[in-house]
C-alpha cells in the first residue's frame, strides 16, 4: 500500500466516506483514515441509523399495543423482547457499515485503520490500531472527523446511570423513569423510543419550548403532542446538578428566570444538550489551521481552510450538524479538489425529527423572516382535512409554507405529520429550483396522499384552499 495520495480523508462518517468515494470516482488516489473498527462514523455506528432502527421497532410495538384496535384489528397479549430488538438494531448497523467497506473496495480506496495527526500540512502520522505508526503523504487532506457528545459542567457521563445518546442505544432494560436533559432532536427521538416501550419520560429543557431553532408554531404543537403521548416537559428549566448512585440518579433543576429548585429521581438520565466539533488531537495547531470561537474549522466557500491543501467538511465546520449536509459537502469538496465547481446551497438543508408524528423543516422560520425584515405570506393546511391522513386515522399536524410577499418565492416549509420526513424532500426540491408557492399549487399531486397537504398549503398562501 502506497503512503502517498492525492486525497486523504480523516474520518469515515457520512461526510468522510462520501468525500472519499467521490474523490476516487474522479480519478484521485484516495485513502481514508478511521480509528473505529467499522466505517460509517457516529451516524452509522452509534447515531442516526441505530436510533432509527429502534424508533421503527418501538413504533411497531406501540401501534400493535395501542392503535390496532381502532382499525378493527385485535392483538392480545402483545409483548416485546428487548434483546431481539437490540439484535435487529445491531444487524442494521453491521449491514450498513459493511456496505461502506464494500464501496471502499469497489472504488479502490485504502482504509488506514488508526488515528491521524498532522505533523506537517502534507504529512499525517497515523497511530495504527494494530500498533506502530504509519506516515502518510497527502497532496490534499479533508478533515471530516465529525462531532462528539457535549455535556454540562459538573455532569459526568458514565454510560451507566448517566448516559449519552450512545449509552441510550444500549440500555439493558427499559427504565422505569428516564430523565432527558435537553429537548432537542436526539433527546426527543431517544426519549420516544423508551416511552413507547413503557418508560416514564421527563424532558428538562432550558428554552421555553422543545426543538430550539425550529418554527415556533411547530414547536408548540409538537410539545402538546408529546404531552398527550405521556411525556412530561419541564420547560424554561436549567439543570443544576446530577447525582448518580448505583441504584438511581437525582436530577436537580430550577426555573431559568429564578425560583425554587426541584429534584426528581430516575433510573437513568440521558444527557442530550448538543454536540461539539471533534477537532482535538488532530495537530491542527501544528499546521496553523484557523478555528472560530466554537472550535469549528474556518473554511472558504470551496471548503478550503487557510492552509493550502487542507479542507474541512461536516460537523467540524459551521452549519447544522446533519449527515446529509456533510454528505453534500463531501461531494462538493472532492469536486473542488479535482478542479470542478462543487457547491452546496446551505439555505436549503432539510432537517427531520423521526418521532411520531415526524417533524420536518427546510428554509427560514417565521421568526427568522421577521428578524430579517422580510415581508412574507404564510399558508397552512391541517392534516385533519387531508383525505389520506383521515383514512389512516393519523391526522396530527399541518403543513406550513412561507413565501416572499412580493415574489411568491418559497422561503421556508415546516411540517408536523406522520410522513413529514419524506414530504420535506418535495419542498427542498422546489426551493432548490427557486419555485413559487404558485408553482407548487399548480403541480398535480396524487390523490389520496399526505402530499396533497403541501399543495393545499401552497394554495393557502393565496387564500384559495379547496378542502378547508
MIGU-296973 format. One record per residue (C-alpha): residue number from 1; x, y, z. Coordinates in Angstrom, 2 decimals, m for minus. Layout:
# MIGU-296973
(NUM; (X; Y; Z)),
...
//
This chain:
# MIGU-296973
(1; (0.00; 0.00; 0.00)),
(2; (1.47; 3.33; m1.05)),
(3; (1.90; 6.03; 1.60)),
(4; (1.36; 8.90; m0.86)),
(5; (m2.08; 10.04; m2.02)),
(6; (m3.87; 12.74; m3.95)),
(7; (m6.56; 12.87; m1.25)),
(8; (m6.57; 11.64; 2.32)),
(9; (m9.80; 11.87; 4.28)),
(10; (m9.65; 11.84; 8.08)),
(11; (m12.89; 10.30; 9.34)),
(12; (m15.32; 7.91; 7.67)),
(13; (m18.68; 9.32; 8.72)),
(14; (m21.26; 10.34; 6.10)),
(15; (m19.17; 13.33; 5.03)),
(16; (m15.87; 11.49; 5.04)),
(17; (m16.81; 8.28; 3.26)),
(18; (m18.82; 10.14; 0.63)),
(19; (m15.92; 12.55; 0.03)),
(20; (m13.56; 9.58; m0.35)),
(21; (m15.86; 7.82; m2.81)),
(22; (m16.37; 10.95; m4.93)),
(23; (m12.64; 11.68; m4.96)),
(24; (m11.93; 8.14; m6.12)),
(25; (m14.62; 8.41; m8.80)),
(26; (m12.83; 11.50; m10.11)),
(27; (m9.61; 9.52; m10.57)),
(28; (m7.82; 10.76; m7.46)),
(29; (m5.75; 8.28; m5.48)),
(30; (m7.60; 8.23; m2.17)),
(31; (m7.23; 6.93; 1.37)),
(32; (m9.40; 7.27; 4.44)),
(33; (m8.06; 7.27; 8.00)),
(34; (m10.56; 5.87; 10.51)),
(35; (m9.83; 4.73; 14.06)),
(36; (m13.07; 2.77; 14.55)),
(37; (m13.05; m0.89; 13.63)),
(38; (m16.03; m0.19; 11.37)),
(39; (m16.67; 2.54; 8.83)),
(40; (m19.57; 5.00; 8.87)),
(41; (m18.70; 7.22; 11.82)),
(42; (m21.13; 8.18; 14.57)),
(43; (m24.11; 8.19; 12.20)),
(44; (m23.98; 4.57; 11.12)),
(45; (m22.47; 3.11; 14.27)),
(46; (m24.00; 4.87; 17.27)),
(47; (m26.22; 7.63; 15.90)),
(48; (m28.69; 8.09; 13.06)),
(49; (m29.09; 4.50; 11.93)),
(50; (m29.31; 2.51; 15.18)),
(51; (m31.66; 5.13; 16.62)),
(52; (m33.93; 4.89; 13.57)),
(53; (m33.95; 1.11; 13.86)),
(54; (m35.12; 1.36; 17.48)),
(55; (m37.60; 4.10; 16.61)),
(56; (m39.17; 1.85; 13.98)),
(57; (m39.25; m1.24; 16.18)),
(58; (m40.71; 0.63; 19.15)),
(59; (m43.28; 2.31; 16.90)),
(60; (m44.47; m1.06; 15.60)),
(61; (m44.85; m2.31; 19.17)),
(62; (m46.71; 0.83; 20.24)),
(63; (m49.04; 0.59; 17.23)),
(64; (m49.83; m3.04; 17.95)),
(65; (m50.45; m2.27; 21.62)),
(66; (m52.48; 0.93; 21.25)),
(67; (m53.59; 1.67; 17.69)),
(68; (m54.60; m1.60; 16.03)),
(69; (m57.98; m1.71; 17.74)),
(70; (m59.24; 1.46; 16.07)),
(71; (m58.59; m0.25; 12.72)),
(72; (m60.59; m3.32; 13.73)),
(73; (m57.53; m5.44; 14.46)),
(74; (m57.41; m7.41; 17.69)),
(75; (m53.96; m8.12; 19.06)),
(76; (m53.99; m9.59; 22.54)),
(77; (m51.01; m10.07; 24.80)),
(78; (m48.61; m8.04; 22.65)),
(79; (m45.12; m8.02; 24.13)),
(80; (m41.58; m7.35; 23.05)),
(81; (m38.17; m8.93; 23.51)),
(82; (m35.66; m6.14; 24.12)),
(83; (m32.67; m8.37; 23.35)),
(84; (m34.10; m9.27; 19.94)),
(85; (m34.97; m5.64; 19.30)),
(86; (m31.38; m4.66; 20.09)),
(87; (m30.10; m7.51; 17.93)),
(88; (m32.16; m6.28; 14.98)),
(89; (m30.70; m2.81; 15.53)),
(90; (m27.18; m4.25; 15.59)),
(91; (m27.84; m6.22; 12.39)),
(92; (m28.84; m2.96; 10.70)),
(93; (m25.58; m1.33; 11.78)),
(94; (m23.48; m4.32; 10.68)),
(95; (m25.11; m4.38; 7.26)),
(96; (m24.66; m0.67; 6.67)),
(97; (m21.07; m0.40; 7.89)),
(98; (m20.17; m3.48; 5.88)),
(99; (m21.74; m1.81; 2.87)),
(100; (m19.39; 1.16; 3.20)),
(101; (m16.42; m1.20; 3.40)),
(102; (m17.62; m2.83; 0.16)),
(103; (m17.87; 0.59; m1.51)),
(104; (m14.32; 1.41; m0.43)),
(105; (m13.05; m1.79; m2.03)),
(106; (m15.14; m1.18; m5.15)),
(107; (m13.68; 2.32; m5.55)),
(108; (m10.11; 1.24; m4.62)),
(109; (m9.97; 3.44; m1.51)),
(110; (m7.34; 2.48; 1.06)),
(111; (m8.66; 2.29; 4.62)),
(112; (m5.90; 3.13; 7.08)),
(113; (m7.07; 1.90; 10.48)),
(114; (m5.87; 4.30; 13.13)),
(115; (m5.89; 7.86; 14.47)),
(116; (m4.31; 10.54; 12.30)),
(117; (m2.45; 13.67; 13.34)),
(118; (m0.80; 16.34; 11.18)),
(119; (2.96; 16.69; 11.54)),
(120; (3.07; 18.99; 8.50)),
(121; (0.42; 20.31; 6.14)),
(122; (1.07; 17.46; 3.72)),
(123; (2.08; 14.80; 6.25)),
(124; (m0.10; 12.79; 8.61)),
(125; (1.21; 10.45; 11.27)),
(126; (m1.20; 7.61; 11.91)),
(127; (m1.18; 5.70; 15.17)),
(128; (m2.31; 2.34; 13.87)),
(129; (m4.91; 0.27; 15.72)),
(130; (m2.71; m2.80; 15.34)),
(131; (0.28; m0.99; 16.83)),
(132; (3.04; 1.15; 15.40)),
(133; (2.71; 4.20; 13.20)),
(134; (2.40; 4.96; 9.53)),
(135; (3.43; 8.16; 7.78)),
(136; (1.03; 9.27; 5.07)),
(137; (1.77; 11.95; 2.49)),
(138; (m1.23; 13.83; 1.09)),
(139; (m1.48; 16.46; m1.62)),
(140; (m4.91; 17.22; m0.17)),
(141; (m6.42; 16.31; 3.20)),
(142; (m10.12; 16.54; 4.02)),
(143; (m10.89; 16.82; 7.73)),
(144; (m14.19; 15.02; 8.33)),
(145; (m13.89; 13.95; 11.95)),
(146; (m17.45; 14.88; 12.88)),
(147; (m18.58; 15.73; 16.38)),
(148; (m18.67; 14.37; 19.89)),
(149; (m21.22; 14.44; 22.68)),
(150; (m21.44; 17.72; 24.60)),
(151; (m22.27; 17.84; 28.28)),
(152; (m22.92; 20.37; 31.04)),
(153; (m20.43; 21.46; 33.71)),
(154; (m20.39; 19.10; 36.66)),
(155; (m22.22; 16.27; 34.89)),
(156; (m20.21; 13.07; 34.44)),
(157; (m21.45; 10.73; 31.72)),
(158; (m20.63; 7.20; 32.87)),
(159; (m22.77; 5.41; 30.22)),
(160; (m24.44; 3.52; 33.05)),
(161; (m26.82; 5.66; 35.11)),
(162; (m25.95; 8.86; 33.24)),
(163; (m25.80; 8.15; 29.52)),
(164; (m25.14; 9.93; 26.25)),
(165; (m27.01; 9.06; 23.07)),
(166; (m24.56; 6.17; 22.66)),
(167; (m25.47; 4.66; 26.01)),
(168; (m29.17; 5.28; 25.44)),
(169; (m28.99; 2.94; 22.46)),
(170; (m27.64; 0.12; 24.63)),
(171; (m29.72; 0.19; 27.83)),
(172; (m30.03; m3.36; 29.21)),
(173; (m33.64; m2.88; 30.31)),
(174; (m36.47; m0.37; 29.93)),
(175; (m36.03; 2.23; 32.66)),
(176; (m39.00; 2.90; 34.90)),
(177; (m38.18; 6.59; 34.74)),
(178; (m35.88; 8.24; 32.21)),
(179; (m34.95; 11.92; 32.53)),
(180; (m33.80; 13.55; 29.30)),
(181; (m31.71; 16.69; 29.71)),
(182; (m32.28; 18.67; 26.54)),
(183; (m35.40; 18.87; 24.37)),
(184; (m33.65; 18.78; 21.01)),
(185; (m33.87; 16.23; 18.21)),
(186; (m31.70; 13.47; 19.71)),
(187; (m33.22; 13.65; 23.17)),
(188; (m36.80; 13.55; 21.91)),
(189; (m36.14; 10.70; 19.48)),
(190; (m34.49; 8.50; 22.09)),
(191; (m37.00; 9.58; 24.73)),
(192; (m39.75; 8.44; 22.34)),
(193; (m38.13; 5.02; 21.94)),
(194; (m38.14; 4.31; 25.66)),
(195; (m41.53; 5.94; 26.28)),
(196; (m43.13; 3.63; 23.70)),
(197; (m41.60; 0.66; 25.47)),
(198; (m43.09; 1.68; 28.80)),
(199; (m40.74; 4.15; 30.47)),
(200; (m41.94; 7.30; 32.19)),
(201; (m40.04; 10.08; 30.42)),
(202; (m39.38; 13.58; 31.74)),
(203; (m37.68; 16.14; 29.49)),
(204; (m35.89; 19.09; 31.08)),
(205; (m35.34; 21.87; 28.54)),
(206; (m33.66; 25.26; 29.04)),
(207; (m35.76; 27.03; 26.38)),
(208; (m39.47; 27.77; 26.62)),
(209; (m40.33; 25.11; 24.01)),
(210; (m38.79; 21.88; 22.72)),
(211; (m36.88; 21.73; 19.40)),
(212; (m34.95; 25.01; 19.70)),
(213; (m34.41; 26.70; 16.34)),
(214; (m37.46; 25.23; 14.61)),
(215; (m40.65; 27.07; 13.67)),
(216; (m42.38; 28.28; 16.84)),
(217; (m45.84; 27.09; 15.82)),
(218; (m44.43; 23.64; 15.08)),
(219; (m42.60; 23.63; 18.42)),
(220; (m45.73; 24.49; 20.40)),
(221; (m47.84; 21.95; 18.53)),
(222; (m45.24; 19.24; 18.98)),
(223; (m44.97; 19.98; 22.69)),
(224; (m48.72; 19.41; 23.04)),
(225; (m48.43; 16.16; 21.10)),
(226; (m45.64; 14.89; 23.35)),
(227; (m47.63; 15.71; 26.47)),
(228; (m50.63; 13.85; 25.04)),
(229; (m48.33; 10.87; 24.49)),
(230; (m47.41; 10.94; 28.16)),
(231; (m44.08; 12.75; 28.19)),
(232; (m43.56; 15.27; 30.97)),
(233; (m41.96; 18.53; 29.82)),
(234; (m40.12; 20.78; 32.24)),
(235; (m39.56; 23.85; 30.04)),
(236; (m37.62; 27.04; 30.82)),
(237; (m35.63; 24.96; 33.31)),
(238; (m31.90; 24.66; 33.88)),
(239; (m30.23; 21.62; 35.38)),
(240; (m28.03; 22.48; 38.35)),
(241; (m26.97; 19.03; 39.45)),
(242; (m26.95; 15.33; 38.59)),
(243; (m26.01; 12.88; 41.33)),
(244; (m25.80; 9.18; 40.50)),
(245; (m25.73; 6.20; 42.81)),
(246; (m25.64; 2.51; 41.98)),
(247; (m29.45; 2.36; 42.01)),
(248; (m30.71; 5.71; 40.70)),
(249; (m29.95; 9.29; 39.68)),
(250; (m31.13; 12.53; 41.26)),
(251; (m31.58; 15.46; 38.87)),
(252; (m31.91; 18.95; 40.31)),
(253; (m33.21; 21.82; 38.19)),
(254; (m34.66; 25.28; 38.67)),
(255; (m36.56; 27.87; 36.60)),
(256; (m34.34; 29.82; 34.19)),
(257; (m35.81; 33.11; 35.44)),
(258; (m35.28; 32.15; 39.06)),
(259; (m37.30; 30.25; 41.61)),
(260; (m37.28; 27.18; 43.79)),
(261; (m35.23; 24.19; 42.75)),
(262; (m36.78; 20.76; 42.23)),
(263; (m35.20; 17.33; 42.42)),
(264; (m36.53; 14.25; 40.69)),
(265; (m35.18; 10.72; 40.82)),
(266; (m34.86; 8.42; 37.84)),
(267; (m33.37; 5.08; 36.86)),
(268; (m31.38; 6.67; 34.05)),
(269; (m30.54; 10.13; 32.79)),
(270; (m29.87; 10.90; 29.13)),
(271; (m27.68; 13.97; 28.61)),
(272; (m28.63; 15.39; 25.23)),
(273; (m27.52; 19.01; 25.13)),
(274; (m25.95; 19.01; 21.69)),
(275; (m22.65; 18.03; 20.13)),
(276; (m19.25; 19.69; 19.73)),
(277; (m16.80; 19.56; 16.82)),
(278; (m14.28; 16.74; 17.15)),
(279; (m11.00; 18.51; 16.40)),
(280; (m8.87; 17.57; 19.41)),
(281; (m5.69; 15.63; 18.78)),
(282; (m5.50; 16.33; 15.04)),
(283; (m2.46; 18.59; 15.28)),
(284; (m4.31; 21.49; 13.69)),
(285; (m2.30; 23.94; 15.79)),
(286; (0.89; 22.43; 14.35)),
(287; (0.00; 23.47; 10.82)),
(288; (m1.84; 26.69; 11.77)),
(289; (m5.42; 25.86; 10.77)),
(290; (m7.69; 28.73; 11.85)),
(291; (m10.60; 27.97; 14.19)),
(292; (m13.59; 30.01; 15.30)),
(293; (m14.77; 30.73; 18.85)),
(294; (m16.75; 27.46; 18.92)),
(295; (m13.74; 25.29; 17.97)),
(296; (m15.03; 24.88; 14.42)),
(297; (m12.62; 24.98; 11.50)),
(298; (m12.87; 28.12; 9.40)),
(299; (m13.35; 27.45; 5.69)),
(300; (m13.98; 29.35; 2.48)),
(301; (m16.86; 28.79; 0.07)),
(302; (m14.89; 25.93; m1.51)),
(303; (m14.36; 24.16; 1.88)),
(304; (m10.65; 25.04; 1.89)),
(305; (m9.01; 26.18; 5.11)),
(306; (m6.38; 28.92; 5.39)),
(307; (m3.75; 26.19; 4.91)),
(308; (m3.42; 25.26; 1.20)),
(309; (m4.27; 21.62; 0.58)),
(310; (m6.21; 21.23; 3.85)),
(311; (m10.01; 21.13; 3.60)),
(312; (m12.84; 20.57; 6.07)),
(313; (m16.48; 19.45; 5.93)),
(314; (m19.37; 18.31; 8.09)),
(315; (m19.72; 18.80; 11.83)),
(316; (m16.26; 20.36; 12.22)),
(317; (m17.36; 23.44; 10.23)),
(318; (m20.22; 25.89; 10.67)),
(319; (m23.80; 24.87; 9.88)),
(320; (m26.28; 22.28; 11.06)),
(321; (m24.75; 19.03; 12.31)),
(322; (m26.61; 16.79; 9.89)),
(323; (m25.39; 13.73; 7.99)),
(324; (m26.90; 14.81; 4.67)),
(325; (m25.31; 18.26; 4.94)),
(326; (m21.94; 16.56; 5.48)),
(327; (m22.52; 14.24; 2.51)),
(328; (m23.25; 17.11; 0.13)),
(329; (m20.21; 18.99; 1.41)),
(330; (m18.09; 15.88; 0.90)),
(331; (m19.10; 15.65; m2.74)),
(332; (m18.58; 19.36; m3.35)),
(333; (m15.20; 19.40; m1.60)),
(334; (m13.90; 16.42; m3.62)),
(335; (m15.06; 18.07; m6.82)),
(336; (m13.31; 21.32; m5.92)),
(337; (m10.09; 19.42; m5.28)),
(338; (m10.45; 17.84; m8.72)),
(339; (m10.81; 21.25; m10.35)),
(340; (m14.58; 21.15; m10.79)),
(341; (m17.11; 23.55; m9.25)),
(342; (m18.53; 21.93; m6.16)),
(343; (m21.28; 23.85; m4.39)),
(344; (m23.74; 23.37; m1.54)),
(345; (m26.79; 25.58; m1.08)),
(346; (m26.82; 25.89; 2.70)),
(347; (m30.15; 27.73; 2.59)),
(348; (m31.86; 24.50; 1.53)),
(349; (m30.78; 21.88; 4.09)),
(350; (m33.81; 19.96; 5.42)),
(351; (m33.99; 18.75; 8.99)),
(352; (m36.17; 15.91; 10.32)),
(353; (m37.19; 14.68; 13.77)),
(354; (m38.08; 10.97; 13.48)),
(355; (m40.63; 10.79; 16.26)),
(356; (m44.32; 10.11; 15.66)),
(357; (m45.59; 12.30; 14.25)),
(358; (m42.45; 13.39; 12.45)),
(359; (m41.31; 16.99; 12.28)),
(360; (m39.54; 18.35; 9.20)),
(361; (m38.32; 21.75; 8.15)),
(362; (m36.37; 23.46; 5.38)),
(363; (m35.52; 27.10; 4.87)),
(364; (m36.43; 30.05; 7.04)),
(365; (m38.78; 30.14; 10.02)),
(366; (m41.26; 32.94; 10.63)),
(367; (m39.12; 34.31; 13.45)),
(368; (m36.07; 34.44; 11.16)),
(369; (m38.00; 36.25; 8.44)),
(370; (m39.41; 38.76; 10.91)),
(371; (m35.96; 39.40; 12.37)),
(372; (m34.55; 39.95; 8.87)),
(373; (m37.42; 42.28; 7.97)),
(374; (m38.60; 40.12; 5.07)),
(375; (m42.26; 40.53; 4.17)),
(376; (m43.86; 37.11; 3.69)),
(377; (m47.18; 35.32; 3.42)),
(378; (m47.92; 32.08; 5.28)),
(379; (m50.16; 29.31; 4.01)),
(380; (m51.15; 26.46; 6.31)),
(381; (m53.16; 23.29; 5.84)),
(382; (m54.01; 20.77; 8.59)),
(383; (m53.87; 17.00; 8.15)),
(384; (m57.34; 16.83; 9.72)),
(385; (m58.58; 17.96; 6.30)),
(386; (m56.38; 15.58; 4.29)),
(387; (m58.15; 12.51; 2.89)),
(388; (m55.28; 10.04; 3.27)),
(389; (m54.48; 11.18; 6.81)),
(390; (m58.14; 10.76; 7.77)),
(391; (m58.28; 7.30; 6.19)),
(392; (m55.13; 6.34; 8.12)),
(393; (m56.56; 7.89; 11.30)),
(394; (m53.33; 9.85; 11.67)),
(395; (m54.33; 13.49; 11.47)),
(396; (m51.94; 15.23; 13.88)),
(397; (m50.16; 18.28; 12.48)),
(398; (m50.06; 20.51; 9.44)),
(399; (m48.00; 21.84; 6.52)),
(400; (m46.97; 25.49; 6.53)),
(401; (m45.40; 27.29; 3.58)),
(402; (m43.76; 30.71; 3.87)),
(403; (m43.49; 32.66; 0.63)),
(404; (m41.98; 36.04; m0.19)),
(405; (m44.83; 38.55; m0.24)),
(406; (m43.52; 40.35; m3.32)),
(407; (m42.21; 37.48; m5.48)),
(408; (m44.10; 34.44; m4.07)),
(409; (m40.80; 32.54; m3.91)),
(410; (m40.89; 29.81; m1.26)),
(411; (m38.65; 30.78; 1.67)),
(412; (m39.44; 28.02; 4.15)),
(413; (m41.60; 24.93; 4.66)),
(414; (m42.46; 23.42; 8.04)),
(415; (m44.33; 20.15; 8.56)),
(416; (m45.52; 18.16; 11.53)),
(417; (m47.22; 14.94; 10.49)),
(418; (m46.90; 11.19; 10.04)),
(419; (m44.82; 11.30; 6.84)),
(420; (m43.15; 14.70; 7.24)),
(421; (m39.63; 13.32; 6.72)),
(422; (m40.45; 12.15; 3.20)),
(423; (m42.68; 15.10; 2.33)),
(424; (m39.97; 17.67; 3.05)),
(425; (m38.00; 16.43; 0.02)),
(426; (m40.60; 17.95; m2.29)),
(427; (m40.21; 21.29; m0.54)),
(428; (m36.41; 21.14; m0.73)),
(429; (m36.53; 20.32; m4.45)),
(430; (m38.95; 23.17; m5.10)),
(431; (m36.80; 25.64; m3.18)),
(432; (m33.61; 24.48; m4.91)),
(433; (m35.22; 25.40; m8.23)),
(434; (m36.48; 28.73; m6.87)),
(435; (m40.14; 27.70; m7.02)),
(436; (m43.01; 29.94; m6.03)),
(437; (m45.94; 28.86; m3.89)),
(438; (m47.97; 29.09; m7.08)),
(439; (m45.64; 26.55; m8.75)),
(440; (m46.38; 24.03; m6.00)),
(441; (m50.09; 24.83; m6.10)),
(442; (m50.21; 24.22; m9.87)),
(443; (m48.37; 20.89; m9.63)),
(444; (m50.71; 17.90; m9.78)),
(445; (m50.40; 15.78; m6.63)),
(446; (m51.58; 12.16; m6.48)),
(447; (m54.82; 11.51; m4.60)),
(448; (m55.17; 10.34; m1.91)),
(449; (m51.76; 11.15; m0.41)),
(450; (m50.50; 13.19; 2.52)),
(451; (m48.53; 15.26; m0.01)),
(452; (m51.78; 16.89; m1.10)),
(453; (m51.48; 18.89; 2.11)),
(454; (m48.41; 20.53; 0.56)),
(455; (m50.45; 21.59; m2.47)),
(456; (m53.23; 22.91; m0.25)),
(457; (m50.76; 24.86; 1.92)),
(458; (m49.40; 26.44; m1.26)),
(459; (m52.96; 27.36; m2.26)),
(460; (m53.46; 28.78; 1.24)),
(461; (m50.62; 31.25; 0.63)),
(462; (m53.04; 32.97; m1.75)),
(463; (m56.16; 32.28; 0.30)),
(464; (m57.71; 29.72; m2.02)),
(465; (m57.56; 26.30; m0.38)),
(466; (m60.07; 23.82; m1.77)),
(467; (m60.57; 21.34; 1.08)),
(468; (m60.76; 23.69; 4.04)),
//
